[in-house]
Amino acid sequence: MTLWPRLARNLARRPLTDPPPTVSSEVVQALAQRLEESAQTRLGRSLAIRQVDAGSCNACELEINALGNVLYDLERFGLRFVASPRHADVLLVTGPLSRNMKEALLRTRACTPDPCWVVAVGDCAVDGGLFKDSYAVEGGVAAALPVDLIIPGCPPTPTRLLEGLLALLEAQGPPSRS
């Protein structure tokens, strides 16, 4: 088949893609309310997140990026991504801990002010996932840093990511007044 008929046929039909995931608006609203209450109680302000890729395949990053789209709109929950670890409250680490990224991850944590929570996102960040037997991988994120929360999945859905962040906030409880 020549190129032009194939091109014309592909332009005339709909793209072959999966339908978008169905997300209940009630679930999203309930999560929004719980996240807002927890963030305000715990921090008194929005929660700043720094995402760190420790050597992933980028599937988790795609789901994390989906948190910023119009369906999930992470910022309406008082959660936002920051460009510098110096402004972060949470390090959201994806991928297995590769030998090349270990030093960068440790430096990122050193630059993050306390209190800082480390969240391992995805099966690879938990124990190395598919890559754990590779010579280039040292294991999960816990091989370098203490992990406060694990969000499993390959990759975890945006809803599961929101639920995990909410669980992190609720587990910390209200701040102590000193």
C-alpha positions as CSV (number, residue, x, y, z in Angstrom):
1,M,0.0,0.0,0.0
2,T,1.4,3.4,-0.9
3,L,1.7,6.2,1.5
4,W,-1.0,8.6,0.3
5,P,-4.0,6.2,0.6
6,R,-2.9,5.1,4.0
7,L,-2.5,8.7,5.1
8,A,-5.9,9.7,3.8
9,R,-7.6,6.7,5.5
10,N,-5.9,7.5,8.8
11,L,-6.9,11.1,8.7
12,A,-10.5,10.3,8.0
13,R,-11.1,7.9,10.9
14,R,-11.1,8.5,14.6
15,P,-7.8,7.9,16.6
16,L,-7.4,4.5,18.2
17,T,-7.1,5.4,21.8
18,D,-8.5,4.1,25.1
19,P,-11.4,5.9,26.6
20,P,-10.6,8.2,29.6
21,P,-10.9,6.6,33.0
22,T,-14.2,7.1,34.7
23,V,-13.9,9.1,37.9
24,S,-16.8,9.6,40.2
25,S,-17.3,13.3,40.9
26,E,-18.5,12.4,44.4
27,V,-15.1,10.6,45.1
28,V,-13.2,13.6,43.8
29,Q,-15.2,16.0,45.9
30,A,-14.9,13.9,49.0
31,L,-11.1,13.7,48.5
32,A,-11.0,17.5,47.9
33,Q,-12.8,18.2,51.2
34,R,-10.6,15.8,53.2
35,L,-7.4,17.1,51.7
36,E,-8.3,20.7,52.3
37,E,-9.2,20.1,55.9
38,S,-6.1,18.0,56.6
39,A,-3.7,20.4,54.9
40,Q,-5.1,23.4,56.7
41,T,-5.1,21.6,60.0
42,R,-1.6,20.2,59.6
43,L,0.2,23.0,57.8
44,G,-2.0,26.1,57.8
45,R,-1.2,26.5,54.1
46,S,-0.8,24.6,50.9
47,L,1.4,21.5,50.7
48,A,4.5,21.9,48.5
49,I,5.6,18.8,46.6
50,R,8.9,18.2,44.9
51,Q,8.9,15.3,42.4
52,V,12.1,13.4,42.0
53,D,12.8,10.8,39.3
54,A,15.3,8.3,40.7
55,G,15.5,6.3,37.4
56,S,12.0,5.5,36.4
57,C,10.4,4.5,33.0
58,N,8.2,7.7,33.2
59,A,4.9,5.9,33.6
60,C,4.5,7.2,37.2
61,E,5.4,10.7,36.0
62,L,2.6,10.6,33.4
63,E,0.1,9.8,36.2
64,I,1.6,12.5,38.4
65,N,1.3,15.0,35.5
66,A,-2.3,14.0,35.2
67,L,-2.9,15.4,38.7
68,G,-2.5,18.9,37.2
69,N,-5.1,18.5,34.4
70,V,-8.7,19.8,34.6
71,L,-10.1,16.5,35.8
72,Y,-8.0,16.3,39.0
73,D,-6.7,19.9,39.4
74,L,-4.3,19.2,42.2
75,E,-4.0,22.9,43.2
76,R,-7.6,23.2,44.2
77,F,-6.8,20.8,47.0
78,G,-4.0,23.0,48.3
79,L,-1.3,20.8,46.9
80,R,1.2,22.1,44.4
81,F,4.4,21.1,42.8
82,V,7.5,23.3,43.3
83,A,10.7,23.6,41.3
84,S,13.1,23.7,44.2
85,P,13.5,21.2,47.1
86,R,14.1,24.2,49.3
87,H,10.4,25.1,49.1
88,A,9.1,21.5,49.5
89,D,7.3,19.7,52.3
90,V,7.1,16.4,50.5
91,L,9.5,14.5,48.2
92,L,7.5,12.4,45.8
93,V,10.1,9.9,44.5
94,T,9.4,7.7,41.5
95,G,11.4,4.8,39.9
96,P,14.0,2.4,41.4
97,L,17.0,3.9,43.1
98,S,19.5,3.8,40.3
99,R,23.2,4.1,41.1
100,N,23.5,7.2,38.9
101,M,20.6,9.0,40.8
102,K,21.4,8.0,44.4
103,E,23.7,11.0,45.0
104,A,21.2,13.4,43.4
105,L,18.4,12.0,45.6
106,L,20.5,12.4,48.7
107,R,21.4,16.0,47.8
108,T,17.7,16.8,47.1
109,R,16.7,15.5,50.6
110,A,19.6,17.4,52.2
111,C,18.2,20.6,50.6
112,T,14.7,20.0,51.8
113,P,13.8,21.7,55.1
114,D,12.3,19.7,58.0
115,P,9.7,18.5,58.4
116,C,10.0,16.6,55.1
117,W,8.1,13.5,54.2
118,V,9.4,11.1,51.6
119,V,6.8,9.3,49.5
120,A,7.7,6.3,47.3
121,V,5.5,6.3,44.3
122,G,5.0,3.1,42.2
123,D,6.3,-0.5,42.6
124,C,9.7,0.4,41.4
125,A,10.2,3.0,44.1
126,V,9.1,0.4,46.7
127,D,11.6,-2.3,46.0
128,G,13.1,-1.8,42.5
129,G,10.1,-3.3,40.7
130,L,11.0,-4.8,37.3
131,F,14.5,-3.4,37.5
132,K,15.5,-4.8,40.9
133,D,17.9,-7.4,39.6
134,S,19.7,-4.9,37.3
135,Y,23.3,-4.0,38.0
136,A,22.4,-0.4,37.7
137,V,19.7,-0.5,40.5
138,E,20.3,-0.5,44.2
139,G,16.7,-1.3,45.1
140,G,13.8,0.9,46.3
141,V,14.0,4.4,47.6
142,A,14.3,3.1,51.2
143,A,17.8,1.9,50.4
144,A,18.9,5.6,50.6
145,L,16.2,7.4,52.5
146,P,13.6,6.6,55.2
147,V,10.2,6.4,53.4
148,D,7.1,7.8,55.2
149,L,4.5,6.6,52.7
150,I,4.3,4.0,49.9
151,I,1.9,4.4,47.1
152,P,1.9,1.1,45.2
153,G,0.9,0.5,41.6
154,C,2.5,0.2,38.2
155,P,1.8,3.1,37.8
156,P,-0.6,4.2,40.5
157,T,-3.6,6.1,39.3
158,P,-4.0,9.8,40.0
159,T,-6.9,9.0,42.4
160,R,-4.6,6.6,44.3
161,L,-1.9,9.3,44.4
162,L,-4.4,11.8,45.9
163,E,-5.6,9.2,48.5
164,G,-2.0,8.5,49.4
165,L,-1.2,12.2,50.0
166,L,-4.3,12.5,52.1
167,A,-3.3,9.5,54.1
168,L,0.1,11.1,54.7
169,L,-1.5,14.3,56.0
170,E,-4.0,12.6,58.2
171,A,-1.4,10.3,59.7
172,Q,0.7,13.2,60.8
173,G,-2.0,14.7,63.0
174,P,-2.3,18.3,64.0
175,P,1.0,20.2,64.7
176,S,2.1,20.6,68.2
177,R,2.0,24.1,69.6
178,S,5.3,24.9,71.3
